[in-house]
C-alpha cells in the first residue's frame, strides 16, 4: 500500500473538501498531495507499479487493461574497463527516459544488453545495446589500453595514458570519457563518461586515474530498489601506473566501478549500465566488466499528478446543501 506523509487536514477537509457527494466534517491527520510528495520529496516512488526487466536478453511486455501511458527507462550495458595498467575506465551504457502513450493489449519487444567484458592487457569491450518501444540505448564505450583514446559508446570510455581524448558519446544518451595523462614510466588513464557528467581527465591535479562521470537519479519515479539506490549509468574509474602511487579513479555514482589495486579490475554494478574499472598490472591485468543494462516501465493505477489523497471520515452536514 501507499505510505502517506502526515500533514494538517485544515487546508483540505475543514475548508469544504468534498468526496463522493459528502462534505468532510471530521478527519484523521493523514492528508497528502500525492503529486507533490512523490515527485519532489522522493519519499515514495512516483508509480505504484514498476515492471523491471533485469535479465540479459530478449523479452516481451503486453500493456495491461486500463493502462494508457507509461514512463520508460532504457539503459544499455556499460563498457568494460581497460586491462594492463594506466588504462581508462569503461563508459556507462546510454540512458533514455521517455513518457509514452500505449494501448491496452499492445505487445512490445524488450532487449536488455549485457555489459562489455574487461580484457587482459588490452582495452575493454563495448557494452551491448538495450531497447524498448523503439528506443535504443547504446552500450557504453570500453576503456582504452594505455596508448589509445577511449571507445565511442552511449557514454565514452576513458582514454589510456597516452590517449589525448576520451571516447565520444551518443548524443542525448551520455557524456564523453576523460583523456589520459602521460609521464614516462608513470601517468594514468581517464575516467569513463556517465549519463550525468563527463569522465574526469587523468592527472588533473596530481598523478591520479580519472574519476568516472556520475549517472542520473530516477529513484523518485521508479523507486530506489533498482540501480544503485535509484541511480543509473555511472562511468568507471581509470588507473595509475603499477610503479607509481596507487591513486585510482573513483567510479561514478550509478554503478560505475573504481579502478582496482591489482590485476583484476572491479566490475560495474549489474542492472545499472555502470562502466567497469581499469586494472593495475602489466600484461596480466584484466579490466572490470561493465554492468548489465536494464529496462523499467512504470505506470499508475490512480491519478498521481494532481489528486489529493486523504484518510478521512465523512458524515452528512445538516447545514450544507448537497
Secondary structure as UniProt FT lines:
FT   TURN            10..12
FT   HELIX           13..15
FT   STRAND          18..19
FT   TURN            20..21
FT   STRAND          22..23
FT   STRAND          26..33
FT   HELIX           34..36
FT   HELIX           37..41
FT   STRAND          49..53
FT   STRAND          57..62
FT   TURN            65..66
FT   STRAND          69..75
FT   STRAND          95..101
FT   TURN            104..105
FT   STRAND          107..112
FT   STRAND          130..132
FT   TURN            133..134
FT   STRAND          135..137
FT   TURN            146..147
FT   TURN            161..162
FT   TURN            171..173
FT   TURN            184..185
FT   TURN            195..196
FT   TURN            202..203
FT   STRAND          216..217
FT   HELIX           219..222
FT   TURN            224..225
FT   TURN            229..230
FT   STRAND          231..232
FT   TURN            242..243
FT   TURN            253..255
FT   TURN            270..273
FT   TURN            282..284
FT   STRAND          294..299
FT   TURN            304..306
FT   STRAND          308..313
FT   TURN            318..319
//
